[in-house]
């Protein structure tokens, strides 16, 4: 965002690119970190909240969480002023320039500071394996069973956490893969130099083809480890989310063979629901 420059190069924000129409309000994210939403006009408080929520849901695929940050948005995060657009560069075709109301090309705008809001990613519905309640959100977190971050769901009712089966959701963001030690624990990622607990150590007596630390190995008995191996845990055909599912379900007392069959069903159901959601969205846009 800039302040008064050469008026001859300025143009009205109504002709600038990148805006999305949400609840009758033109909205675009500005600044380097997209931490501010620019809305054309001076809408009322209810419309500002509706457009902000829609920006997160439709553009970012996220749901704003209720809390103090959202409560403080209207009294502390909203500024109503006047602005116009000025030429930018290849990476950013235009910039916002704050002006006086009587400046050429000036239009009323509302700036909403959103970089402090807490949000969680929306996803296709999946049922909690413990209580059966539906969940439509997921988050990136570390879950047991395989080292590294992954998509994890948390039940709002019983607080059970489980690996998300929704691998089909279209995302604009890619998670950067981290480089890990090939000799690190397959379950938690700890190494001889960086152990997960003071008395933990890597062991050569491992029940899988992958290295495990003594802490992770102690999570299951020999019979369960054999069943996990038979179900494909820590093998090439199994992916990260499946490994985490088998491991966490075994912690809940579910036999790995049963967990493997359930995972296949969850993946198929997640794909079916995602394709249906995309078909509905395409029908609305056509």
N, C-alpha and C positions, 0 to 999 in steps of 0.2 A: 504494500500500500504506500502511495506517495502523497506528497503535498504539492500545492499549486505549481504548475509548470507551464509550458507554452500552450496557450489556449487554442492556437491554430491547429495543433495536432490532436486535440481532444475530440471525443465523440460520445454520444449518449450510450449509457449502459444497456439500453433496450436493443441495441444493434450488436452488442458483444456476444461472443460465442460461449458455450459451456453451461448455460442455464438449464435447469430442470423445472418444470411446472408442477408444483405441489400444493394441493388445496387452493388453487387459484393464485398462488404466489410464485414468482420467478426466483429461484434459489441457486446459488453457486458457492462452492468452497473456495476461499482465497487464502493468501499467504503461503509461505513455503511448506509448512506442515499441515495445511488445510485446517488450521485450528479455528478459523472464523468463517461463519456462513454469512453471505451477503444476500439480503432479500430486497427486492425492489419494492418501494413504497414504505409506508409506516403502518403495518398491520397491527391489530389489537393483540393482547397477550395470548389469548387462546389460539389465534391463528399462528402466532410465532411458535408456540409449543407444538402445534400440529405439524407445521412445515418442518421443524427441526426433527421431530420423531420420524416423519416420512423420509427425510433425507437419509437418516441412518438405516431405516428398514429397506427402502427401495434401491438406494444407491450403494450403501456399504454392506447391506445384508446383516445388520446388527440391530439389537434391541437395547434402547437406553434403559439402564437400571434405575429404579426409584431410589432416592436417597438425598442426602444433604446437597450434593452437587447439583442435582436437578432442581431442588427447592430454591437454590440460590441463583438459578439461571436468569429469571426475569428481573429481580431487583439489582443484580450485580453484573450480569453478563450481556445485557442488551443496550445498544447505543443507537439512537435514531438521529440521523444526520443527512447531509447532502453530498453527492459524489458524481463523478463522471469517469469515463474510461480514457486512457491514453495508450498509445502503441507500446507493445512490449518487445519480446524477442521470439526466436523460433520455439523455445521451450515453453514460453508463456506469451501468447499473442497479445495480451493486453494487461494493464495494471489499473488498479482503482486509485483515483485521485480525489481526496476530500476537498470540497469546495464550499463556497457560500451559496445560499439558496438562489441568488440572482446571477450566478456565474453562467456562462454559456454552456449548454448541454447538461447542466446540473439537474439531477433527479433525486427525489427523496429515497433514501435507502435505510435499511435497518441492519446493523452489524450484530451478530450473535456469537459470542465467544464460547466455543464448544469443546476446546481441547482438554478441559478438566472433567468432562462428563464420563461416567463409567458405563460401559456397554458390553454386551456379550453377543457372540455370533449366532445368528439364526440358522436353523438347519431343518431338514425334513424330519417329520415326527418319528420318534423311536420310543419304545416302551421300556420303562425301568425293569431290569431283570429281577429286582427284589420285590417291588410292590405292584408293578404293572402299570403305574401311572405314566401318562404321555409326557414326553419332553420334546421341545422344539428349539432348544438352544444347545450350543456346545462351546467349548473353550479350548485353547491350546495349553496343555499342561503336561507334567511328567506323571505317568502312571506306572504301576509295577508291572513287571513281566518282560520289559525290553527297554534298553536304554534310549534316551532321547525324548523330545517333545512329540506329542501327538494330539489328535482331537479327542477330547474327553467330555462326557456328559455327566451332569450332576442332577439327581432327582430333587426337586424342590420340596417333596413331601417327606421322604425317608432319608435323604442326603446320601444315598448310594452313588458311587462313581463308577463308570464303566467306559471302555473304549467305544467310540462312535463307529457304527457300521456304515455311516453315510460317507462313502468315498466318491460319490457321484455329483456332489454339489459343485456347480460352476463357481470358481473363485477368481477374482482379479489379482489376487496376491499369491505369491509363491514363497513357501517357507525355505529359507536358505539351509542347505544341508551342512551339518557340522562334521568336521574331521575328527574321528575318534580313534583311540588306540585299538588295534585289532586284537590285542591281548586283554582288553578291558572286560569286565563282567558283562555278559550279555543282558542280564536282568536289570542292573542299576547303573552300569557304566563306571563303577569304581575301579581303581587300579592299585597296584602294589604301593605306588607313591602317594595316591590319593584314595584312601579307603573310606567306605561309607560309615564306618564306626571304628572306634579305637581298637577293638579286638578282632576286626575283620581281616581276612587275608585271602588271596587267590589260592585255589586248590587244583591239583592235578586230577583228583578223584571226582570227576564230574559226570553227572547222569545224562548229559546231552552232548551233542557234537560241538557246542559252543562253550567258551570258558565261563565259569560261574565263581562268584566269591562265596565264602562260607556262610555269610548272612542270607543270601538269596537261596542257596542250596538247602538251608535249614527250614525254608518256608514249607516244604513238602517232604513227605516220607518217600522211601524208595519205590513203593508201589505206585504212588501218584506220579512220580517223575517218569516211571516207565510208561504209564498211561499217557502222559503229556507227549512223550517222544513218539509213541504209537499214533497219536493224533496229529503229528507233524509239527509240534512246537520246536522252534529254533532250527527248522530245516528250510531249504531253499524254496519249496513250493508255498510255504506260508509267508504272509506279509507281516509287517509290524503290528498293524491293528489286530490281526487274527492272533498273533502271539500274545499280545497283551490281554485279549479276551480269554483265551484258554487259561492263562496264568491266573487272572483275577477270579474267574469262575471257579477254578480249583481251590482258591483260597476260601470261597464261599461254600465249598463242599460239593460242587457239581462235577460229575465225572467228565474228564476231558473229551471222551467220545460223544457224550451228550452235548457238551459245550460246542464242539466242532460242528455238529449238525445244526444246532441253534444258530451259530454264526452264519452258516450258509443261508439259512432262511432269512436272517436279518439283512444280509447283504441284498438278497433278491427283493425283499420288501422295500428296503430303502431305495433301490433303483427304480422300482415300480412307482413309488410315491414321488420321486424326483421327476421322472418322465411325465407323470400326470400333472405335477405343478408347473413344469415348463410348457406343457401343452395348453394349460389354462392361461398362463401368462401370454403366450403367443396369440391365443384367440382374442384376448383383450386388446392386444396391441394392433391387431389386423383390422 
